[in-house]
């Protein structure tokens, strides 16, 4: 017997309304906001501008600081060479890294122009590592004698740590009853038309022979590094005892002022380096003057240097 099929109910007004509401509630797909290209373009431009300024800041040399005149330079030199021995003792080696090595064998003592043990320095005015080390050298050597004619200058503007504030030994004189100091600044801090830093103080054949013998292995990992210092043929060192970034970007007076605080970053590096240099000079000078060489800090550093 055939079964009668019941007719399906027709959707009423309420059902139709629910269906349309559901359709409106579903999110639309396949359509992009008209603002997206604009936002993307702005982001790309912003990134490009940021990269431009980043590259520019990395490749543009920092503006060289204004060199202090002779009177201001003298004030700075007097300030850093007048630091009390008690403060130097307090710092000890500080954060300085010793590159001082005892000379092996029994070489002839290096004697200076007036017959005293010679401290030979070989550097260059363009060199930022020489620039950093001169601060410590002036302090150390002033414990054995006195300088005159020191001029302010900077390292090269187109090298690493550009325009690091420093001094030059070119044209300066040094007097001491304990040691002779011989300084050779081989080139200036400015390049000539040939693209090379211009020659300044030539090495004598004897000085060149010392550089050839001691400014390389086994005393240092590479040959010809500067600054190079020979302490009476007792000890030699090559390279700086601290990084130039410690003083880079500062003025001469700011550096001098920072050294008055033994806990400052600059004092720990520069005064620590000066103490290391002092210990090596005391070894070369025969422990003279006793007022300097017998201090607890210097005696301790001398013991760490090794050698005779």
Residue, then its C-alpha position, 0 to 999 in steps of 0.5 A: x500500500x502506498x504511503x502518502x508523503x507529507x509535504x515539507x514545511x515551508x520556511x516562515x518569515x522567522x526562518x528566513x530572517x535567521x538565515x539572512x542574519x546568519x549570512x550577514x554574521x559570516x565574515x567576508x573573504x577575498x576582499x583586501x583593505x584599501x589601506x594595506x598597500x599604503x601601510x606597507x609602503x610606509x613601513x618599507x620607507x621607514x626601514x630604508x631610512x633607518x638603514x641609511x642613517x645606520x650605515x651613515x653613522x658607522x662610516x662617517x668619522x666622528x667630528x674631531x675634538x678641538x685641540x687645547x692650546x699650549x696653556x690648557x695642555x700644560x694644565x692637563x699634563x700638570x694635573x695627570x702628573x700630579x696624581x698622588x703616589x697613594x692614589x696610584x698605589x690604590x689602583x695597582x694594575x687596575x684593569x690594564x693588561x700587561x703586554x710587557x715581556x722579559x728579554x731572554x738571554x743576556x743582551x747588552x744593556x740599552x744605554x741612552x744619549x746621556x749614558x743612563x738606561x734608555x727607554x725607547x718608544x716607537x709609535x706614530x701620531x695616527x695610531x689610536x693605540x699609541x694615543x691611549x698609551x701616551x697618557x699612561x707613559x707620561x704619568x709613568x715617566x714623570x715619576x722619574x723625570x719631567x717633560x717639556x714641550x708636549x703638545x695635544x693632538x688626536x689619532x687619525x680621523x679615518x682609523x678605528x677609534x677616530x680622533x682619540x685625544x692624546x699628545x705627541x712626543x714629537x718635539x718634546x724633551x725629557x729630563x731625568x737623572x735616572x733614565x733616558x727617554x727616546x721617542x720616535x713618532x714615525x708618521x703624522x696623523x694626516x695622509x698625503x696625496x699618496x694615501x700614506x701617513x706622512x713620515x715624521x721621525x726616522x728610526x736610526x739603524x740601531x733602533x730599527x735593529x731593536x724593532x726587528x729583534x724584539x717587536x715580533x715573536x716570541x715577544x708578541x704574536x705579530x711583527x711590527x706592532x705599535x706602540x713598541x717600548x724597549x725598557x733598557x733591553x731588560x723588558x719589551x712591550x708591543x701594543x697598548x695596555x688598554x683599549x682606546x674606547x676607554x677615552x674615545x669621545x672625551x676631551x683632554x680635561x674630562x680625561x684628566x678629571x676622571x683620573x682624580x677618581x681612582x674608581x673611575x673606568x679611566x683611572x683603572x685603565x690609565x693609572x693601572x697601565x702607568x703602574x705597569x710601565x713604572x714597574x718595568x722602568x724601575x727594573x731598567x733603572x736599577x730600582x731608582x728612585x727608591x721612593x717610587x720603586x719601593x712602593x708596595x704596588x710597584x714591588x708587587x707588579x715587578x714580581x709579576x713581570x718576571x725576568x731578572 
